[in-house]
């Protein structure tokens, strides 16, 4: 199936772009959603995380303490690598399974760590949603209530903005208003339909 890999830094608006493409008829598979499914209470992966990182990574109700885990792995590159080695193969397998079940004209694979995980190989096009760093920080602060230093650490753990843009086939500038964003999405949707049908 013709596939577009959708990526961008934290707070760039990947979910908003994916929602707009879904409205237009694209099949969306969001790896963040898959990660939540795979680490839900009762899932084997959650038990692996608790075994490797300790039971204090779980809340009283047995659910994953995402804030505690995030803080831990973003302070230690080696811990982050251990977590990614657990999560990424499982997420990738589920993503491909879900894509095989789609009946839409094309698939959009929403993958925040696209180049870092080498998953751009599953798509014919790479679409990057881009905003200036100051905008990223402000949006994440408002959305998640994270401290600027923590947001900076997350940004630093992701591929550099310049490299992400250099490796993109298509770029959406999400620094404007909603109308400007929707216009860009509509244009790309038409292009992707043509590519999917060619």
N, C-alpha and C positions, 0 to 999 in steps of 0.2 A: 504494500500500500504506500502511496506517495505520502511522505512524512516531513513535517517541518519541526525542527527542534527549536523551542522557544526558551530563551535564557535572558539573563540580565542580573545586575547586582541586586543586593537586598534593597527593598524599597523602591525599585525602579518601575513597578507596575505590571509585572508579568501576569498576575492573576486577573487584572482588569483587562488586559489585551486578550487573554485566553477566554474570558467571559464573552467579550465582543465577538471573537471568532466562533465561539459555540453558538451564539445567537444567529450568526450567519450560516451555520450548518456544518462547521468542522467538528470532528471528533476529538475531544480533549482528554488527555491522560496526564494528570499532574503528579509528579513523583513525590511531592510533599504530602499529598493526600494518601498515596500508596504507603509512604513511610509511617504515617499515622495508623493506617490499617494494620500494617505488619507489626507495630509495636503496641497494639491495643491489649487490654487485659485478656489473658488466656492464650495469647499468641506465643509460640515457642521462642521467637526472637526477643520478646520482652524478658523472658527468663534468662536467655544468654547474656543480655545487657546487665541484668542484676547480678549474674554470676561473675562477670568480668569486671564490672565497675563498682559492684557492692550494692547491698540491699538499700542503702541510703539514697539510691537513685529512684526508688519507688516511693510514691505517696502512701498515706495510711490506707487508702482504699485499694492499693495494689497497682494503681496506674503509674505510668512513667512520669517522673518529675522532670519535665522537659527543661524547665528553667535551670535546675541544678545540673543536669547533664550538659546543657549548652555552656554554662559557665565553666564547667570542668574541662570540656574538650577544646574550648576556644582559648584556654590558658596554656594548653599543652599540645603542641603539634603531634607528639607521639600518641597521646590519648585519642586525638582526633582521628589519626590513621587507624587505630585499633577499632574505633567505632565504625568508620567508613568501610573497613574490611568486612565487618559484620553485615552492615546495612546495604551497601551498594549492589552486591550480587543478587540479593533477594529482591530489591526494588527493580532492578533491571529485568529479572526473569518475569516478575508480575507485570511490568510495563509491556513487555513483548506479548505476553499472554492476552492482556486487555486489548492491545492493538489488533491482534489477530481476530478478535471478536467484533471489531468495529464494522459498521455498514455505511459509514459516512463517506463523502467524496475524497477526503484526505484526513490524515491524523496530525494533531499538534501534540508534541511531547514536551511538556513543561518541565525543564530540568535546570534547576539553579546552578548546579556544579557541572555544567555540560562538558566543558573542555577538560576540567580537572579529572573527570571520571572517564574520559574517552568515549562518551556515549553519543557524540556527534556522528559516529559511524552508522547510527541507526536512521539517519535522516538525509534527505536529498538537499534540504535547504536549512540554513541556520538563521533564525530571526532573533536579533538582539533588541531588547527594550532598553533605552538609555536615558539617563538623567544625570545632571551634574552631581558631584559628591555631596555638596551642601544640601541639595534637595533630598538625596537618599537619607542623610542623617536626620533631617527634619521630619520626613515622613515616618521613618522607623521609630523615632522618639515619640511622635504623636500616636502611632498605631500600637506599639508594644510597650511603651513606657520605659524603654531601656536607657541606660546612661550613655552619654556620647562616647565615652571611652570603650564601652562594650561594643557599641555599633562600629566604632573604628577598628576594633579587633576583628569583627566579623568581615568587614570590608577588606581588611588586610589579608584575611585567609582565602579570599576569592581571587580569581585571576584578575590581573590588572585591567582596568577599564580600556586602556589603549589597545591591549592585546585582544580583548573580547571584541572590540569594534573592528579591528583589523581582520579578524577571522569570520566576521558576519557576512552572509550573503545579502541580508536585508536588515535595515535598521529602522526602528520606530523611535522618534524623539518624543518622549513623554514629559517634556518640561512645560508644555502649553496647557490649554484647557481641554475639557472632555470632548468638545466638538472636534478639535484638531486631531485628537487621538483616534476618534471613531472614523474620521475621514481617511487617515493613514491605514487603519485596519481594513476598511472596505476595499481600498485600492489593492492591498496585498492579497485579500481573499480572492478577488477576481483573478489575479496573477496565479495564485496557487490552484484555483480550479482549472485554469488553462493548462498548467504544468501537469496536473493530475490526470487530465484527459488526453495529454499528448502521447 
